[in-house]
Amino acid sequence: MKPGNHHAGIGVLVVAALLVCGVGCTVGPGYQRATAPVPAAWKGEGPWQTAAPKDAIPKGAWWQIFHDEELDRLEQELLQANQSFEAARNRLLQARSQARISSAAYFPAVSVDLGGQREEFSSKRPFSGGELPPFTQNNFTVPFSVSYELDLFGRVRRNLEAANASLQGSAADLENVRLVLTAELAADYFNLRELDRESGVVRQSVEIQQKGLDLVNHRHEGGVANGLEVAQQAALLDSTATQLQLVLQQRAQYEHAIAVLTGKSASAFTLVEAPFDANPPAIPTGIPSEILERRPDVATSERQMAFENAQVGLATAAFYPHITLAGGGGWQSRDIATLITAPSAFWSLGGDLLQPIFNGGRNRANLALTRAAYEESVANYRQAVLVAFQQVEDGLSGLALLNQAAKTQQAAVADSRRALDIANNRYVGGATTYLDVITAQSTLLANERLATQLLGQQMVTSVYLVKALGGAWDASEIQREHVRPALVQAVQQ
């Protein structure tokens, strides 16, 4: 056989294999997304008017809806340096490579094994029929081999289908990690800023109470106030100073958490105190059915269903024949000068069909296993959808109630300030004891702290509502994560 004919024979084998694969069928169930209960409208209502188009959640940077430059800077640092996010990025790269490995089965595996040796044969070699003189000879070989699995029943296609579903699930998981981490940072940031404001409230109370102690001391020295009043005011001042230290201790913990989220050592990170006077933004909630496309964790669960469905197909394909075509050829000669010549050529073509008959029920059990795994993924998907709706409703009702609480608490603060003014005037006028002033000071501090805490809760709840809505993400973004066989792979290692 001429070398050209040898190559042509292998080429025909490859083309025939691809044609046969193209007309093959894919056994097992086709994938359809499982249904999940979806309400027609949200039960809760936010405390805001409908968001205008300019209030839409920014694509890829949902935190910009809060219009806080410091938060924007910290979020960018998180995306560049957070190690959990970096790990998720590398998991996506692993899944992409795994899908490419699966697509390699669409093409023949071709190998060559060049060899050369020089050997001497003994004069007493067996089967020589007597003593013969020793001789030395060369042996040069250039063998090729080709193998290809005919995908008549879709085993190769199911493998790639499963790998692509896993790849898209990893892409959705990366977006979920991004959403979780950025939401955690935003929540920590607003908690820290609330504590900045709360520490200012407590410091102001310390100043007021210090002036009160100075007043009582002065009156005590003049014989107007008694020692009990001095002790009571001093105790209140010391207690408030203690509260300030506890507030600062909580702030330090949030500062340390933000350091880790942005990829920095807590020991080398400082966030300077700043005024905090924010308002919850208008958040466009859309309709409930959009959650199925906007939540990356729901998308991860949906892609897991697709993966498990492909596994059912693979388990079904195990009941059908496994056909492999193989070919080989090359040149062999004692003289390297005549190696690449027609008389030195050799070749072979063949095939192998493996049909399972009895294997102790292994295939049947594996099919039952994959079907159960698929049903589990359906249940997990439906649960993820229910949790998503719950979290949105929690955010909507939470913000509505917090808004009402904040309004009544502002009124309580105003009432407490008026009560303190009255108590001070009555005490100075001798109409009451200093206990009324102490009580009024304590009430004002408690109400001012609660008002500040409610503002912080409103901002944090807004963050978690945006997170529950999926930020500005959309499931269509993972569709580009799809590996398809490319002809160039036929000549790649």
Secondary structure, 3 states (H helix, E strand, C coil): CCHHHHHHHHHHHHHHHHHHHHCCCCCCCCCCCCCCCCCCCCCCCCCCCCCCHHHCCCCCCHHHHHCCHHHHHHHHHHHHHCHHHHHHHHHHHHHHHHHHHHHHHHCCEEEECCEEEEEEECCCCCCCCCCCCCEEEEEEEEEEEEEEEECCCCHHHHHHHHHHHHHHHHHHHHHHHHHHHHHHHHHHHHHHHHHHHHHHHHHHHHHHHHHHHHHHHHHHHCCCCCHHHHHHHHHHHHHHHHHHHHHHHHHHHHHHHHHHHCCCCHHHCCCCCCCCCCCCCCCCCCCHHHHHHHCHHHHHHHHHHHHHHHHHHHHHHCCCCEEEEEEEEEEEECCHHHCCCHHHEEEEEEEEEECCCCCCCHHHHHHHHHHHHHHHHHHHHHHHHHHHHHHHHHHHHHHHHHHHHHHHHHHHHHHHHHHHHHHHHHHHCCCCCHHHHHHHHHHHHHHHHHHHHHHHHHHHHHHHHHHHCCCCCCHHHHCCCCCCCCHHHHHCC
